[in-house]
Amino acid sequence: MNELLGRVFSFEKHVFPNESALYNRLASDGQSPKALMISCADSRIVPEHIMQAQPGDLFVCRNAGNIVPPHATQNGGVTSTVEYAVMVLGVRDIIVCGHSDCGAMKAMSTNADLTKMPNVAAWLRHAHAAQQVCSESYPDTLTDEEKLRNMALENVVVQLAHLRTHPSVASGIARGDIALHGWYVDIHAGQVLGLDGETGRFLPMREDQPMPIALPHARRLAGDSEFALAAE
């Protein structure tokens, strides 16, 4: 722990002086992050590191299992973060990022006994839809590793659906101002997969290929069409 704390002094002596212009600009002008990233709290997954982001690039929300509760009247940290990111900071891209060997998803895929952790159990109820998809739609012959991977992938899909219940997000999507992204980080392979909204599959991200996007920017108004005038 002392080694970790000691890095604060390294930041003060080396990192900050080299980036002082950036920090001064951020302090003076405020933040305008390019994306909101909702990722797992797992210590092995660092959004800024994965995206090689600079200070000010990302607005980040981390929690166990990269969960996005459906919108409700009660206040919550994720809900408030989403609302602020969209309505105040004006983010145009929201990423839900899962990963391999996720402890939260492992509990779901193995039906772990969480009675001694009632808050964790209550939180993971927001992933029950993914659990049911995996239990009813995938073969029973899969290995534990395959079951865990599928659970993490399906959980990203479910949390993206929850995002669309948030009024600020739904409105932004309808106007074409917001795009949604579903990512999966394979820690062992050092690879990032992206959800392709057209096929519903997670595809490797490649420099020479279009980035897979769960829901691209596009105007989506159900009544956005020309109506013929009714004959009198």
PyRosetta script that sets phi, psi and omega in degrees:
from pyrosetta import init, pose_from_sequence

init()
pose = pose_from_sequence("MNELLGRVFSFEKHVFPNESALYNRLASDGQSPKALMISCADSRIVPEHIMQAQPGDLFVCRNAGNIVPPHATQNGGVTSTVEYAVMVLGVRDIIVCGHSDCGAMKAMSTNADLTKMPNVAAWLRHAHAAQQVCSESYPDTLTDEEKLRNMALENVVVQLAHLRTHPSVASGIARGDIALHGWYVDIHAGQVLGLDGETGRFLPMREDQPMPIALPHARRLAGDSEFALAAE")
pose.set_psi(1, -38.1)
pose.set_omega(1, 179.1)
pose.set_phi(2, -61.8)
pose.set_psi(2, -36.2)
pose.set_omega(2, 178.2)
pose.set_phi(3, -63.6)
pose.set_psi(3, -41.3)
pose.set_omega(3, 179.6)
pose.set_phi(4, -65.5)
pose.set_psi(4, -44.9)
pose.set_omega(4, 179.1)
pose.set_phi(5, -64.2)
pose.set_psi(5, -32.4)
pose.set_omega(5, -179.7)
pose.set_phi(6, -64.4)
pose.set_psi(6, -20.4)
pose.set_omega(6, 179.6)
pose.set_phi(7, -69.8)
pose.set_psi(7, -18.5)
pose.set_omega(7, 174.9)
pose.set_phi(8, -60.8)
pose.set_psi(8, -40.9)
pose.set_omega(8, 179.5)
pose.set_phi(9, -67.7)
pose.set_psi(9, -33.4)
pose.set_omega(9, 176.6)
pose.set_phi(10, -65.5)
pose.set_psi(10, -37.2)
pose.set_omega(10, 176.9)
pose.set_phi(11, -62.7)
pose.set_psi(11, -45.9)
pose.set_omega(11, -178.0)
pose.set_phi(12, -65.7)
pose.set_psi(12, -37.1)
pose.set_omega(12, -173.3)
pose.set_phi(13, -89.1)
pose.set_psi(13, -31.4)
pose.set_omega(13, -171.5)
pose.set_phi(14, -120.7)
pose.set_psi(14, -51.3)
pose.set_omega(14, -174.2)
pose.set_phi(15, -67.6)
pose.set_psi(15, -53.1)
pose.set_omega(15, -176.2)
pose.set_phi(16, -61.2)
pose.set_psi(16, -45.4)
pose.set_omega(16, 179.0)
pose.set_phi(17, -58.0)
pose.set_psi(17, -36.1)
pose.set_omega(17, -179.4)
pose.set_phi(18, -74.3)
pose.set_psi(18, -21.7)
pose.set_omega(18, -178.3)
pose.set_phi(19, -117.5)
pose.set_psi(19, 21.9)
pose.set_omega(19, -173.5)
pose.set_phi(20, -60.6)
pose.set_psi(20, -36.1)
pose.set_omega(20, -179.7)
pose.set_phi(21, -63.8)
pose.set_psi(21, -42.0)
pose.set_omega(21, 178.7)
pose.set_phi(22, -63.8)
pose.set_psi(22, -47.6)
pose.set_omega(22, -178.5)
pose.set_phi(23, -65.5)
pose.set_psi(23, -37.7)
pose.set_omega(23, 178.0)
pose.set_phi(24, -64.4)
pose.set_psi(24, -40.3)
pose.set_omega(24, 178.1)
pose.set_phi(25, -64.9)
pose.set_psi(25, -42.8)
pose.set_omega(25, 179.3)
pose.set_phi(26, -65.1)
pose.set_psi(26, -38.3)
pose.set_omega(26, 179.5)
pose.set_phi(27, -67.6)
pose.set_psi(27, -35.2)
pose.set_omega(27, -177.6)
pose.set_phi(28, -82.4)
pose.set_psi(28, -43.1)
pose.set_omega(28, -172.5)
pose.set_phi(29, -96.0)
pose.set_psi(29, -12.6)
pose.set_omega(29, -176.5)
pose.set_phi(30, 83.5)
pose.set_psi(30, -177.0)
pose.set_omega(30, -175.6)
pose.set_phi(31, -101.7)
pose.set_psi(31, 149.0)
pose.set_omega(31, 172.8)
pose.set_phi(32, -145.6)
pose.set_psi(32, 69.7)
pose.set_omega(32, -176.1)
pose.set_phi(33, -61.9)
pose.set_psi(33, 151.4)
pose.set_omega(33, -177.5)
pose.set_phi(34, -81.1)
pose.set_psi(34, -23.4)
pose.set_omega(34, -176.2)
pose.set_phi(35, -156.8)
pose.set_psi(35, 156.1)
pose.set_omega(35, 168.4)
pose.set_phi(36, -101.0)
pose.set_psi(36, 128.1)
pose.set_omega(36, 178.4)
pose.set_phi(37, -118.9)
pose.set_psi(37, 121.5)
pose.set_omega(37, 177.6)
pose.set_phi(38, -106.1)
pose.set_psi(38, 109.4)
pose.set_omega(38, -173.9)
pose.set_phi(39, -129.3)
pose.set_psi(39, 175.0)
pose.set_omega(39, 179.7)
pose.set_phi(40, -75.2)
pose.set_psi(40, 153.8)
pose.set_omega(40, 177.8)
pose.set_phi(41, -78.6)
pose.set_psi(41, -2.9)
pose.set_omega(41, 179.8)
pose.set_phi(42, -49.7)
pose.set_psi(42, 130.4)
pose.set_omega(42, -175.1)
pose.set_phi(43, -65.2)
pose.set_psi(43, -17.0)
pose.set_omega(43, -178.7)
pose.set_phi(44, -84.4)
pose.set_psi(44, -11.1)
pose.set_omega(44, -177.8)
pose.set_phi(45, -110.7)
pose.set_psi(45, 109.5)
pose.set_omega(45, -179.4)
pose.set_phi(46, -118.1)
pose.set_psi(46, 104.0)
pose.set_omega(46, -175.3)
pose.set_phi(47, -51.7)
pose.set_psi(47, -45.1)
pose.set_omega(47, -178.5)
pose.set_phi(48, -63.7)
pose.set_psi(48, -34.0)
pose.set_omega(48, 179.7)
pose.set_phi(49, -71.9)
pose.set_psi(49, -43.9)
pose.set_omega(49, -179.8)
pose.set_phi(50, -60.5)
pose.set_psi(50, -41.1)
pose.set_omega(50, -176.8)
pose.set_phi(51, -93.9)
pose.set_psi(51, 1.5)
pose.set_omega(51, -177.8)
pose.set_phi(52, 50.6)
pose.set_psi(52, 45.7)
pose.set_omega(52, -175.3)
pose.set_phi(53, -86.3)
pose.set_psi(53, 149.3)
pose.set_omega(53, 174.2)
pose.set_phi(54, -93.3)
pose.set_psi(54, 161.2)
pose.set_omega(54, 173.0)
pose.set_phi(55, -52.8)
pose.set_psi(55, 133.4)
pose.set_omega(55, -179.2)
pose.set_phi(56, 95.3)
pose.set_psi(56, -12.2)
pose.set_omega(56, -177.1)
pose.set_phi(57, -79.1)
pose.set_psi(57, -39.1)
pose.set_omega(57, -171.9)
pose.set_phi(58, -121.3)
pose.set_psi(58, 141.7)
pose.set_omega(58, 166.6)
pose.set_phi(59, -104.0)
pose.set_psi(59, 118.9)
pose.set_omega(59, -167.2)
pose.set_phi(60, -118.2)
pose.set_psi(60, 136.4)
pose.set_omega(60, 173.5)
pose.set_phi(61, -128.4)
pose.set_psi(61, 119.8)
pose.set_omega(61, -177.9)
pose.set_phi(62, -119.4)
pose.set_psi(62, 137.5)
pose.set_omega(62, 177.1)
pose.set_phi(63, -157.0)
pose.set_psi(63, 168.6)
pose.set_omega(63, -179.0)
pose.set_phi(64, -63.5)
pose.set_psi(64, 116.6)
pose.set_omega(64, 176.3)
pose.set_phi(65, 84.5)
pose.set_psi(65, 12.8)
pose.set_omega(65, -177.5)
pose.set_phi(66, 42.1)
pose.set_psi(66, 56.5)
pose.set_omega(66, -175.8)
pose.set_phi(67, -90.9)
pose.set_psi(67, 142.4)
pose.set_omega(67, 171.1)
pose.set_phi(68, -125.6)
pose.set_psi(68, 99.4)
pose.set_omega(68, 179.1)
pose.set_phi(69, -60.4)
pose.set_psi(69, 145.2)
pose.set_omega(69, 173.2)
pose.set_phi(70, -57.6)
pose.set_psi(70, 151.4)
pose.set_omega(70, -177.6)
pose.set_phi(71, -63.1)
pose.set_psi(71, 136.9)
pose.set_omega(71, 178.3)
pose.set_phi(72, -147.3)
pose.set_psi(72, 172.6)
pose.set_omega(72, -177.1)
pose.set_phi(73, -72.2)
pose.set_psi(73, -31.5)
pose.set_omega(73, -179.0)
pose.set_phi(74, -71.8)
pose.set_psi(74, 146.8)
pose.set_omega(74, -177.5)
pose.set_phi(75, -77.8)
pose.set_psi(75, 150.8)
pose.set_omega(75, 177.1)
pose.set_phi(76, -156.6)
pose.set_psi(76, 158.0)
pose.set_omega(76, -175.9)
pose.set_phi(77, -63.7)
pose.set_psi(77, -42.7)
pose.set_omega(77, -179.1)
pose.set_phi(78, -68.1)
pose.set_psi(78, -45.3)
pose.set_omega(78, -179.6)
pose.set_phi(79, -59.0)
pose.set_psi(79, -44.5)
pose.set_omega(79, -179.9)
pose.set_phi(80, -65.9)
pose.set_psi(80, -38.7)
pose.set_omega(80, 179.7)
pose.set_phi(81, -64.2)
pose.set_psi(81, -44.7)
pose.set_omega(81, 178.9)
pose.set_phi(82, -61.7)
pose.set_psi(82, -47.9)
pose.set_omega(82, -178.1)
pose.set_phi(83, -60.7)
pose.set_psi(83, -44.6)
pose.set_omega(83, -179.5)
pose.set_phi(84, -66.8)
pose.set_psi(84, -42.7)
pose.set_omega(84, -178.9)
pose.set_phi(85, -60.5)
pose.set_psi(85, -41.1)
pose.set_omega(85, -176.7)
pose.set_phi(86, -79.4)
pose.set_psi(86, -48.0)
pose.set_omega(86, -169.8)
pose.set_phi(87, -85.5)
pose.set_psi(87, -27.7)
pose.set_omega(87, -178.7)
pose.set_phi(88, -104.3)
pose.set_psi(88, -48.5)
pose.set_omega(88, -176.3)
pose.set_phi(89, -85.5)
pose.set_psi(89, -16.9)
pose.set_omega(89, 176.1)
pose.set_phi(90, 69.4)
pose.set_psi(90, 32.6)
pose.set_omega(90, 178.8)
pose.set_phi(91, -63.6)
pose.set_psi(91, 144.3)
pose.set_omega(91, -178.0)
pose.set_phi(92, -110.2)
pose.set_psi(92, -8.1)
pose.set_omega(92, 179.7)
pose.set_phi(93, -133.7)
pose.set_psi(93, 131.6)
pose.set_omega(93, 177.4)
pose.set_phi(94, -122.0)
pose.set_psi(94, 127.6)
pose.set_omega(94, -177.5)
pose.set_phi(95, -115.2)
pose.set_psi(95, 127.6)
pose.set_omega(95, 168.7)
pose.set_phi(96, -104.6)
pose.set_psi(96, 121.1)
pose.set_omega(96, -170.5)
pose.set_phi(97, -121.6)
pose.set_psi(97, 113.1)
pose.set_omega(97, 172.8)
pose.set_phi(98, -97.4)
pose.set_psi(98, -178.0)
pose.set_omega(98, -177.4)
pose.set_phi(99, -160.1)
pose.set_psi(99, 166.5)
pose.set_omega(99, 178.5)
pose.set_phi(100, -72.4)
pose.set_psi(100, 155.4)
pose.set_omega(100, 176.5)
pose.set_phi(101, 56.1)
pose.set_psi(101, 36.4)
pose.set_omega(101, -179.1)
pose.set_phi(102, -77.0)
pose.set_psi(102, 125.0)
pose.set_omega(102, -178.8)
pose.set_phi(103, -62.5)
pose.set_psi(103, -39.8)
pose.set_omega(103, 179.4)
pose.set_phi(104, -63.7)
pose.set_psi(104, -44.2)
pose.set_omega(104, 179.9)
pose.set_phi(105, -71.6)
pose.set_psi(105, -28.9)
pose.set_omega(105, 176.2)
pose.set_phi(106, -65.5)
pose.set_psi(106, -39.0)
pose.set_omega(106, 176.7)
pose.set_phi(107, -62.1)
pose.set_psi(107, -37.9)
pose.set_omega(107, 179.7)
pose.set_phi(108, -72.0)
pose.set_psi(108, -42.5)
pose.set_omega(108, -175.8)
pose.set_phi(109, -71.8)
pose.set_psi(109, -22.5)
pose.set_omega(109, -179.1)
pose.set_phi(110, -106.3)
pose.set_psi(110, 3.3)
pose.set_omega(110, -176.6)
pose.set_phi(111, 52.4)
pose.set_psi(111, 47.7)
pose.set_omega(111, -177.3)
pose.set_phi(112, -62.8)
pose.set_psi(112, 147.9)
pose.set_omega(112, 177.5)
pose.set_phi(113, -77.4)
pose.set_psi(113, 111.5)
pose.set_omega(113, -177.0)
pose.set_phi(114, -111.2)
pose.set_psi(114, 21.3)
pose.set_omega(114, -176.6)
pose.set_phi(115, -62.1)
pose.set_psi(115, -29.0)
pose.set_omega(115, 179.3)
pose.set_phi(116, -82.8)
pose.set_psi(116, -6.5)
pose.set_omega(116, 176.9)
pose.set_phi(117, -127.4)
pose.set_psi(117, 70.4)
pose.set_omega(117, -174.2)
pose.set_phi(118, -61.9)
pose.set_psi(118, -31.8)
pose.set_omega(118, 179.3)
pose.set_phi(119, -70.9)
pose.set_psi(119, -38.5)
pose.set_omega(119, 176.1)
pose.set_phi(120, -64.1)
pose.set_psi(120, -44.5)
pose.set_omega(120, 179.9)
pose.set_phi(121, -59.9)
pose.set_psi(121, -43.1)
pose.set_omega(121, 179.7)
pose.set_phi(122, -65.3)
pose.set_psi(122, -39.8)
pose.set_omega(122, -179.9)
pose.set_phi(123, -64.1)
pose.set_psi(123, -42.1)
pose.set_omega(123, -175.9)
pose.set_phi(124, -75.6)
pose.set_psi(124, -6.1)
pose.set_omega(124, 173.3)
pose.set_phi(125, -60.9)
pose.set_psi(125, -23.4)
pose.set_omega(125, 178.5)
pose.set_phi(126, -71.5)
pose.set_psi(126, -5.2)
pose.set_omega(126, 176.5)
pose.set_phi(127, -111.1)
pose.set_psi(127, 9.1)
pose.set_omega(127, -177.4)
pose.set_phi(128, -63.0)
pose.set_psi(128, -32.6)
pose.set_omega(128, 178.6)
pose.set_phi(129, -62.2)
pose.set_psi(129, -40.9)
pose.set_omega(129, 177.3)
pose.set_phi(130, -65.5)
pose.set_psi(130, -38.8)
pose.set_omega(130, 178.8)
pose.set_phi(131, -62.0)
pose.set_psi(131, -41.0)
pose.set_omega(131, -179.5)
pose.set_phi(132, -70.4)
pose.set_psi(132, -37.8)
pose.set_omega(132, 175.8)
pose.set_phi(133, -58.4)
pose.set_psi(133, -45.0)
pose.set_omega(133, -177.8)
pose.set_phi(134, -68.1)
pose.set_psi(134, -38.6)
pose.set_omega(134, -176.8)
pose.set_phi(135, -74.9)
pose.set_psi(135, -28.0)
pose.set_omega(135, -175.0)
pose.set_phi(136, -106.1)
pose.set_psi(136, -15.3)
pose.set_omega(136, -172.6)
pose.set_phi(137, -117.0)
pose.set_psi(137, -7.0)
pose.set_omega(137, 178.8)
pose.set_phi(138, -112.9)
pose.set_psi(138, 151.9)
pose.set_omega(138, -179.1)
pose.set_phi(139, -66.0)
pose.set_psi(139, 152.7)
pose.set_omega(139, -180.0)
pose.set_phi(140, -76.4)
pose.set_psi(140, -9.7)
pose.set_omega(140, -174.3)
pose.set_phi(141, -85.7)
pose.set_psi(141, 1.3)
pose.set_omega(141, -177.7)
pose.set_phi(142, -69.0)
pose.set_psi(142, 152.0)
pose.set_omega(142, 175.4)
pose.set_phi(143, -74.8)
pose.set_psi(143, 165.3)
pose.set_omega(143, 178.0)
pose.set_phi(144, -59.8)
pose.set_psi(144, -37.8)
pose.set_omega(144, 179.3)
pose.set_phi(145, -65.0)
pose.set_psi(145, -41.7)
pose.set_omega(145, 178.7)
pose.set_phi(146, -67.1)
pose.set_psi(146, -39.3)
pose.set_omega(146, 178.1)
pose.set_phi(147, -62.8)
pose.set_psi(147, -41.0)
pose.set_omega(147, 179.6)
pose.set_phi(148, -65.1)
pose.set_psi(148, -43.3)
pose.set_omega(148, 179.7)
pose.set_phi(149, -61.5)
pose.set_psi(149, -45.9)
pose.set_omega(149, 179.9)
pose.set_phi(150, -62.7)
pose.set_psi(150, -38.5)
pose.set_omega(150, 179.1)
pose.set_phi(151, -62.6)
pose.set_psi(151, -43.5)
pose.set_omega(151, 179.9)
pose.set_phi(152, -65.2)
pose.set_psi(152, -39.3)
pose.set_omega(152, 179.5)
pose.set_phi(153, -68.2)
pose.set_psi(153, -47.2)
pose.set_omega(153, -179.4)
pose.set_phi(154, -66.0)
pose.set_psi(154, -30.4)
pose.set_omega(154, 177.6)
pose.set_phi(155, -65.0)
pose.set_psi(155, -39.0)
pose.set_omega(155, 176.8)
pose.set_phi(156, -60.5)
pose.set_psi(156, -42.8)
pose.set_omega(156, 179.7)
pose.set_phi(157, -61.2)
pose.set_psi(157, -44.0)
pose.set_omega(157, -179.1)
pose.set_phi(158, -65.3)
pose.set_psi(158, -42.5)
pose.set_omega(158, -178.5)
pose.set_phi(159, -67.7)
pose.set_psi(159, -31.9)
pose.set_omega(159, 174.0)
pose.set_phi(160, -64.5)
pose.set_psi(160, -38.4)
pose.set_omega(160, 176.7)
pose.set_phi(161, -64.7)
pose.set_psi(161, -39.9)
pose.set_omega(161, 177.1)
pose.set_phi(162, -61.9)
pose.set_psi(162, -38.7)
pose.set_omega(162, 179.7)
pose.set_phi(163, -55.7)
pose.set_psi(163, -37.0)
pose.set_omega(163, -175.6)
pose.set_phi(164, -72.4)
pose.set_psi(164, -9.3)
pose.set_omega(164, 174.7)
pose.set_phi(165, -84.3)
pose.set_psi(165, -10.3)
pose.set_omega(165, 179.0)
pose.set_phi(166, -79.1)
pose.set_psi(166, 123.1)
pose.set_omega(166, -174.7)
pose.set_phi(167, -53.2)
pose.set_psi(167, -42.6)
pose.set_omega(167, -178.5)
pose.set_phi(168, -64.5)
pose.set_psi(168, -37.1)
pose.set_omega(168, 179.0)
pose.set_phi(169, -72.1)
pose.set_psi(169, -45.6)
pose.set_omega(169, -179.7)
pose.set_phi(170, -58.7)
pose.set_psi(170, -42.1)
pose.set_omega(170, 179.7)
pose.set_phi(171, -66.7)
pose.set_psi(171, -42.4)
pose.set_omega(171, 178.8)
pose.set_phi(172, -64.0)
pose.set_psi(172, -38.8)
pose.set_omega(172, 177.2)
pose.set_phi(173, -64.2)
pose.set_psi(173, -44.3)
pose.set_omega(173, -179.1)
pose.set_phi(174, -60.1)
pose.set_psi(174, -38.3)
pose.set_omega(174, 179.9)
pose.set_phi(175, -77.9)
pose.set_psi(175, -14.0)
pose.set_omega(175, -176.1)
pose.set_phi(176, 87.1)
pose.set_psi(176, 14.8)
pose.set_omega(176, -177.1)
pose.set_phi(177, -89.2)
pose.set_psi(177, -17.8)
pose.set_omega(177, -174.1)
pose.set_phi(178, -126.1)
pose.set_psi(178, 134.9)
pose.set_omega(178, 172.2)
pose.set_phi(179, -114.4)
pose.set_psi(179, 147.2)
pose.set_omega(179, 179.4)
pose.set_phi(180, -111.6)
pose.set_psi(180, 141.4)
pose.set_omega(180, -179.2)
pose.set_phi(181, -129.6)
pose.set_psi(181, 137.4)
pose.set_omega(181, 174.3)
pose.set_phi(182, -117.4)
pose.set_psi(182, 118.8)
pose.set_omega(182, -176.9)
pose.set_phi(183, -118.9)
pose.set_psi(183, 154.7)
pose.set_omega(183, 174.8)
pose.set_phi(184, -137.4)
pose.set_psi(184, 122.7)
pose.set_omega(184, -179.4)
pose.set_phi(185, -100.3)
pose.set_psi(185, 119.7)
pose.set_omega(185, 174.9)
pose.set_phi(186, -89.1)
pose.set_psi(186, 104.4)
pose.set_omega(186, -175.4)
pose.set_phi(187, -62.7)
pose.set_psi(187, -39.8)
pose.set_omega(187, -175.5)
pose.set_phi(188, -67.7)
pose.set_psi(188, -39.5)
pose.set_omega(188, -176.4)
pose.set_phi(189, -92.8)
pose.set_psi(189, -13.2)
pose.set_omega(189, -176.1)
pose.set_phi(190, 65.3)
pose.set_psi(190, 38.0)
pose.set_omega(190, -174.5)
pose.set_phi(191, -124.3)
pose.set_psi(191, 144.9)
pose.set_omega(191, 177.3)
pose.set_phi(192, -113.5)
pose.set_psi(192, 127.8)
pose.set_omega(192, 176.2)
pose.set_phi(193, -104.7)
pose.set_psi(193, 145.7)
pose.set_omega(193, 178.8)
pose.set_phi(194, -121.4)
pose.set_psi(194, 141.1)
pose.set_omega(194, 179.4)
pose.set_phi(195, -76.5)
pose.set_psi(195, 124.1)
pose.set_omega(195, 175.8)
pose.set_phi(196, -92.0)
pose.set_psi(196, 113.8)
pose.set_omega(196, -175.6)
pose.set_phi(197, -64.1)
pose.set_psi(197, -26.4)
pose.set_omega(197, -178.2)
pose.set_phi(198, -75.2)
pose.set_psi(198, -39.7)
pose.set_omega(198, -177.8)
pose.set_phi(199, -98.8)
pose.set_psi(199, -19.2)
pose.set_omega(199, -176.4)
pose.set_phi(200, 76.1)
pose.set_psi(200, 11.9)
pose.set_omega(200, -178.5)
pose.set_phi(201, -109.8)
pose.set_psi(201, 154.4)
pose.set_omega(201, 174.7)
pose.set_phi(202, -90.4)
pose.set_psi(202, 127.1)
pose.set_omega(202, -175.8)
pose.set_phi(203, -120.7)
pose.set_psi(203, 146.7)
pose.set_omega(203, 176.1)
pose.set_phi(204, -62.3)
pose.set_psi(204, 141.5)
pose.set_omega(204, 176.0)
pose.set_phi(205, -83.6)
pose.set_psi(205, 128.1)
pose.set_omega(205, -178.1)
pose.set_phi(206, -128.5)
pose.set_psi(206, 141.7)
pose.set_omega(206, -178.4)
pose.set_phi(207, -62.9)
pose.set_psi(207, -33.5)
pose.set_omega(207, -174.6)
pose.set_phi(208, -94.0)
pose.set_psi(208, 11.6)
pose.set_omega(208, -179.7)
pose.set_phi(209, -131.3)
pose.set_psi(209, 154.5)
pose.set_omega(209, 177.8)
pose.set_phi(210, -60.4)
pose.set_psi(210, 143.0)
pose.set_omega(210, 179.8)
pose.set_phi(211, -70.4)
pose.set_psi(211, 129.6)
pose.set_omega(211, 175.6)
pose.set_phi(212, -67.6)
pose.set_psi(212, 131.2)
pose.set_omega(212, -176.9)
pose.set_phi(213, -127.0)
pose.set_psi(213, 133.1)
pose.set_omega(213, -179.2)
pose.set_phi(214, -67.5)
pose.set_psi(214, -44.5)
pose.set_omega(214, 179.5)
pose.set_phi(215, -148.3)
pose.set_psi(215, 99.7)
pose.set_omega(215, -176.4)
pose.set_phi(216, -70.5)
pose.set_psi(216, 165.5)
pose.set_omega(216, 174.2)
pose.set_phi(217, -61.5)
pose.set_psi(217, 124.2)
pose.set_omega(217, 176.5)
pose.set_phi(218, -169.1)
pose.set_psi(218, 142.3)
pose.set_omega(218, 177.6)
pose.set_phi(219, -67.5)
pose.set_psi(219, 127.8)
pose.set_omega(219, -176.4)
pose.set_phi(220, -135.0)
pose.set_psi(220, 77.8)
pose.set_omega(220, 176.9)
pose.set_phi(221, -110.3)
pose.set_psi(221, 120.6)
pose.set_omega(221, -174.6)
pose.set_phi(222, -60.7)
pose.set_psi(222, -31.7)
pose.set_omega(222, -179.1)
pose.set_phi(223, -105.0)
pose.set_psi(223, 18.8)
pose.set_omega(223, -175.3)
pose.set_phi(224, -84.5)
pose.set_psi(224, 76.8)
pose.set_omega(224, 179.3)
pose.set_phi(225, -155.4)
pose.set_psi(225, 163.8)
pose.set_omega(225, 179.6)
pose.set_phi(226, -80.8)
pose.set_psi(226, 129.1)
pose.set_omega(226, 179.4)
pose.set_phi(227, -105.8)
pose.set_psi(227, 135.5)
pose.set_omega(227, 175.7)
pose.set_phi(228, -72.8)
pose.set_psi(228, 140.3)
pose.set_omega(228, 178.5)
pose.set_phi(229, -67.5)
pose.set_psi(229, 131.3)
pose.set_omega(229, -179.8)
pose.set_phi(230, -66.6)
pose.set_psi(230, 138.4)
pose.set_omega(230, 179.1)
pose.set_phi(231, -69.1)
pose.set_psi(231, 137.5)
pose.set_omega(231, -179.1)
pose.set_phi(232, -84.0)
pose.dump_pdb("model.pdb")
